[in-house]
Amino acid sequence: MSTPVSAELRPYSGSDPDKYKAAITVVIEQGQPIYGDLSPAERQAVLEAAIAAIRAALPDLQAPATITTQDVTTA
């Protein structure tokens, strides 16, 4: 099972994405194991909402985003 763990955006202007203005990273870390964790769907929703909010805050910049997942195995 893949669990979303982080999102990264690199906002830039112009036509060269390698000339980005910042690297913005949003990370979801697990809380105390006794209380459980967010489901993969909840994690995905949180990261997508963060991406949307960051893009809305930077309307004059292009902000491609990537979401990183981590494979989780249970024994």
GROMACS elastic network, one bead per residue, 0.5 to 0.9 nm:
[ bonds ]
;  ai    aj funct       b0    kb
    1    40     6  0.88316   500
    1    70     6  0.82794   500
    1    71     6  0.56292   500
    1    72     6  0.53929   500
    1    73     6  0.66326   500
    1    74     6  0.89792   500
    2    40     6  0.75599   500
    2    69     6  0.57559   500
    2    70     6  0.53852   500
    2    72     6  0.59457   500
    2    73     6  0.87746   500
    3    39     6  0.80428   500
    3    40     6  0.50883   500
    3    41     6  0.84257   500
    3    43     6  0.75738   500
    3    44     6  0.81921   500
    3    68     6  0.84789   500
    3    69     6  0.51386   500
    3    70     6  0.52343   500
    3    71     6  0.62406   500
    3    72     6  0.67609   500
    4     7     6  0.83496   500
    4    28     6  0.81919   500
    4    40     6  0.61973   500
    4    41     6  0.83712   500
    4    43     6  0.58867   500
    4    44     6  0.58431   500
    4    47     6  0.80350   500
    4    67     6  0.68026   500
    4    68     6  0.58725   500
    4    70     6  0.63354   500
    4    71     6  0.88724   500
    5    26     6  0.85417   500
    5    27     6  0.59869   500
    5    28     6  0.53666   500
    5    29     6  0.71873   500
    5    40     6  0.88877   500
    5    43     6  0.71931   500
    5    44     6  0.83395   500
    5    47     6  0.83820   500
    5    67     6  0.75531   500
    5    68     6  0.59192   500
    5    69     6  0.53987   500
    5    70     6  0.65258   500
    6    25     6  0.69919   500
    6    26     6  0.54512   500
    6    28     6  0.60631   500
    6    29     6  0.88238   500
    6    43     6  0.88248   500
    6    47     6  0.70032   500
    6    66     6  0.83195   500
    6    67     6  0.57089   500
    6    68     6  0.52569   500
    6    69     6  0.71043   500
    7    24     6  0.81802   500
    7    25     6  0.57295   500
    7    26     6  0.52247   500
    7    27     6  0.66582   500
    7    28     6  0.89829   500
    7    47     6  0.62230   500
    7    48     6  0.83012   500
    7    50     6  0.83553   500
    7    51     6  0.75021   500
    7    65     6  0.67897   500
    7    66     6  0.55123   500
    7    68     6  0.60745   500
    8    23     6  0.69377   500
    8    24     6  0.55456   500
    8    26     6  0.64283   500
    8    27     6  0.87513   500
    8    51     6  0.82598   500
    8    64     6  0.83882   500
    8    65     6  0.55324   500
    8    66     6  0.54080   500
    8    67     6  0.65926   500
    8    68     6  0.81785   500
    9    22     6  0.81071   500
    9    23     6  0.59668   500
    9    24     6  0.51586   500
    9    25     6  0.65731   500
    9    26     6  0.87868   500
    9    51     6  0.75640   500
    9    54     6  0.84589   500
    9    55     6  0.88950   500
    9    63     6  0.58302   500
    9    64     6  0.57705   500
    9    66     6  0.67285   500
   10    17     6  0.79016   500
   10    18     6  0.87872   500
   10    19     6  0.89916   500
   10    20     6  0.56150   500
   10    21     6  0.69338   500
   10    22     6  0.56909   500
   10    24     6  0.62875   500
   10    25     6  0.88577   500
   10    62     6  0.82760   500
   10    63     6  0.57006   500
   10    64     6  0.63892   500
   10    65     6  0.70971   500
   11    17     6  0.79190   500
   11    19     6  0.88044   500
   11    20     6  0.54504   500
   11    21     6  0.58503   500
   11    22     6  0.62650   500
   11    23     6  0.73295   500
   11    24     6  0.82307   500
   11    55     6  0.84783   500
   11    58     6  0.80279   500
   11    61     6  0.58424   500
   11    62     6  0.54347   500
   11    64     6  0.68791   500
   11    65     6  0.88053   500
   12    15     6  0.82960   500
   12    16     6  0.76041   500
   12    17     6  0.60025   500
   12    18     6  0.80631   500
   12    19     6  0.63514   500
   12    21     6  0.55427   500
   12    22     6  0.79342   500
   12    60     6  0.89374   500
   12    61     6  0.54390   500
   12    62     6  0.54233   500
   12    63     6  0.64898   500
   12    64     6  0.88096   500
   13    16     6  0.75172   500
   13    17     6  0.77162   500
   13    19     6  0.79525   500
   13    20     6  0.74179   500
   13    21     6  0.81432   500
   13    60     6  0.75037   500
   13    61     6  0.51465   500
   13    62     6  0.60906   500
   13    63     6  0.88432   500
   14    17     6  0.78539   500
   14    19     6  0.86036   500
   14    61     6  0.83480   500
   14    62     6  0.83690   500
   15    19     6  0.87859   500
   16    19     6  0.57253   500
   16    20     6  0.79465   500
   17    20     6  0.58425   500
   17    62     6  0.84896   500
   17    63     6  0.89752   500
   17    64     6  0.87205   500
   20    23     6  0.74953   500
   20    63     6  0.89537   500
   24    54     6  0.88669   500
   26    47     6  0.73314   500
   26    50     6  0.75804   500
   26    51     6  0.86894   500
   27    47     6  0.83788   500
   28    43     6  0.74396   500
   28    46     6  0.87804   500
   28    47     6  0.83551   500
   29    37     6  0.89907   500
   30    33     6  0.73125   500
   30    36     6  0.81406   500
   30    37     6  0.59324   500
   30    38     6  0.78048   500
   31    34     6  0.85116   500
   31    35     6  0.73402   500
   31    36     6  0.74324   500
   31    37     6  0.66436   500
   32    35     6  0.57699   500
   32    36     6  0.70408   500
   32    37     6  0.81202   500
   33    36     6  0.51926   500
   33    37     6  0.70930   500
   34    37     6  0.89401   500
   37    40     6  0.89834   500
   38    41     6  0.79700   500
   38    42     6  0.57800   500
   38    43     6  0.60901   500
   39    42     6  0.50988   500
   39    43     6  0.62142   500
   39    44     6  0.86054   500
   40    43     6  0.50673   500
   40    44     6  0.61223   500
   40    45     6  0.86025   500
   41    44     6  0.50812   500
   41    45     6  0.61700   500
   41    46     6  0.86778   500
   42    45     6  0.50594   500
   42    46     6  0.61899   500
   42    47     6  0.86740   500
   43    46     6  0.51554   500
   43    47     6  0.62427   500
   43    48     6  0.85830   500
   44    47     6  0.52480   500
   44    48     6  0.60807   500
   44    49     6  0.85462   500
   44    67     6  0.83829   500
   45    48     6  0.51403   500
   45    49     6  0.60848   500
   45    50     6  0.85910   500
   46    49     6  0.51486   500
   46    50     6  0.61975   500
   46    51     6  0.86977   500
   47    50     6  0.50209   500
   47    51     6  0.61895   500
   47    52     6  0.86246   500
   47    67     6  0.75173   500
   48    51     6  0.50990   500
   48    52     6  0.62057   500
   48    53     6  0.86415   500
   48    67     6  0.85018   500
   49    52     6  0.50754   500
   49    53     6  0.61297   500
   49    54     6  0.86146   500
   50    53     6  0.51059   500
   50    54     6  0.61404   500
   50    55     6  0.85612   500
   51    54     6  0.52140   500
   51    55     6  0.61486   500
   51    56     6  0.85397   500
   51    63     6  0.87717   500
   51    65     6  0.71327   500
   52    55     6  0.51762   500
   52    56     6  0.60882   500
   52    57     6  0.86396   500
   53    56     6  0.50158   500
   53    57     6  0.61846   500
   53    58     6  0.87557   500
   54    57     6  0.50551   500
   54    58     6  0.63772   500
   54    59     6  0.88705   500
   54    63     6  0.83983   500
   55    58     6  0.51538   500
   55    59     6  0.61910   500
   55    61     6  0.79293   500
   55    62     6  0.78755   500
   55    63     6  0.63309   500
   55    64     6  0.89496   500
   56    59     6  0.55173   500
   57    60     6  0.89157   500
   58    61     6  0.56716   500
   58    62     6  0.80496   500
   58    63     6  0.81373   500
   59    62     6  0.77253   500
